[in-house]
Structure formats: structure tokens, C-alpha cells
Amino acid sequence: MSADVTVDSNAGVAVLTLNRPEHLNAYTADMGRLLSQAYRECDADDDVRAIVVTGAGSAFCVGADFSGNISPFEAPADDSTFSASPIDPAAFELRKPVIAALNGHAIGIGLTIALQADIRIAAEDAKYGVVQVRRGVIPDCMSHWTLAHLATLGVAAEVLLTGRTFTGAEAVALGIANRALPAERVLDQAVEMARDTAAHVAPMSAALCKRLLWDSAINNYTPRQVASLETQLHHRVMGTADAREGVSAFLDRRPPRFSSRLSADWTELPEP
């Protein structure tokens, strides 16, 4: 990876770091391309069981980079190449759990990228906000959808329409973040959670559970449709080597040794 995004993999956890600390990790197109590449590579790597996304230095990402001669909000020369959702795949489209360790300020696209993660741990006193309407543009990275599903439509309306900033503690109160901690503890907590997941959760179980969770929101499944899919997916995993190993490890009081490999064993979810 380029210096703008670094990848450190250890003990089943890949830590992806937005790495422009001298610019408070301000977002560039190259950073988006590299983060997308890192997501794809981690999703394909069976040795990676959980992913943490964080920022170098004192910030997570303070939004679009305005340091160049051309504003990132100028009309693109080629409309066909522009996307308001440049992170592809989005974190919720991966098969591995993704934890956003918001170690400092996350503003604009910095926060909308984090909204695509499964779990967010925020720095309690840092500033967060989807401020694009205050810059004359509109929110991005599917935030009109992610925010409304993570919190409520009313919270999404307040955050997106006012563009105001708020602390990590308020982000938890609004339902946007899972927990808020002192900034210096955020990354350690995220990595600890990821390592526990990597060590104790079956990769196939996590992948199926995550896909069903997000597909239910994306497709607006009814409770009975979810019940049908849960039943079908139970039939897929019951009696497998992982199911036997999970029970044996629990009874033997030892860490499990799951053998499923997403690269070889994965198939998409059925229709409900």
C-alpha cells in the first residue's frame, strides 16, 4: 500500500490506517482508491478475520482535502468518472467484520466512510459531523441510507440537514457510534474487539450473519423473510466441521480451530 493508506495484519486482524497525519488525514481520491483496494484484498485473504479502520496521528479524517489548487467540489471534467460513493466495496459489503476506530475528528467524508463500518468506536471529545450542506454540496458515501438505518430518520435528518458537529459522546447518544472512549484508548479497544472476534468467531458464521444483517436493511426484508433466510442458513452451517468444532472447543474450554475458508467455501445468500 502507498503511504496514504497502510495495512498491518497480525493475529487475524488487519489494521487499515489513513495515513496523511500532516493533513489530519484529509481525504483524497488516491486515499479512496487505496482504501478500496485494501478492503478487497482483506476480504479475499482467509488469514484476515476482522478489519479495523483508523487514522494516523490525532484525527481519523477531517474531510475532503482543500490544500490543492483545485477545490474537490469543482465540477469534474468527466462526469462519467465521478462517484459520490468512491469507496468500492463499501465496508458493509465485505464478509469480514469492520470496526471504525475513530481516534479523533471525523468530518464530512471522514464520517460517512465510517458510517459504512459495522461498529464505530469514537473519541469522546473529538468532533464529528456530516457537514457537506455547509460547503454547498450534499452528503456522500450512501450516508442518506446508512445514517437512517444506524440511527433513526429523525437523527439522520438533523445530522445531514444541519451539517452541525457533535462530540463522540453525543454520537453514542444519537445511535451513530457504539461507544465513546478517551482518544488514546480508541484504537486499542477496537483492536482488542477485532482480535477477540478473530480468535473466537467462525469466519463463515460471521460472513453469513453480516450479509444477512445488511441485506435485511438493504432489501427491507420482513421479519418472516428474515426467519426464512435464518432457517436456510442454519441448514447450511449445522453439522459442519465448524459447528462441531465450536461445540467441542466450548466444552473443552479452549480456543476454537475453525476450518472454513471463505475463499473456497463461500456462496451467496439464497432468496428469502
Sequence and secondary structure as in RCSB ss.txt:
>XXXX:A:sequence
MSADVTVDSNAGVAVLTLNRPEHLNAYTADMGRLLSQAYRECDADDDVRAIVVTGAGSAFCVGADFSGNISPFEA
PADDSTFSASPIDPAAFELRKPVIAALNGHAIGIGLTIALQADIRIAAEDAKYGVVQVRRGVIPDCMSHWTLAHL
ATLGVAAEVLLTGRTFTGAEAVALGIANRALPAERVLDQAVEMARDTAAHVAPMSAALCKRLLWDSAINNYTPRQ
VASLETQLHHRVMGTADAREGVSAFLDRRPPRFSSRLSADWTELPEP
>XXXX:A:secstr
  TTEEEEEETTEEEEEE  GGGTT B HHHHHHHHHHHHHHHH TT  EEEEEESTTEEE SB   SSS TTS 
 S GGG  S  SSS GGGSSS EEEEE SEEETHHHHHHTTSSEEEEETTSEEE  GGGGTS   TTHHHHHHHH
S HHHHHHHHHH   EEHHHHHHHTSSSEEE HHHHHHHHHHHHHHHHHHS HHHHHHHHHHHHHHHHTT  HHH
HHHHHHHHHHHHTTSHHHHHHHHHHHHTS       HHHH       
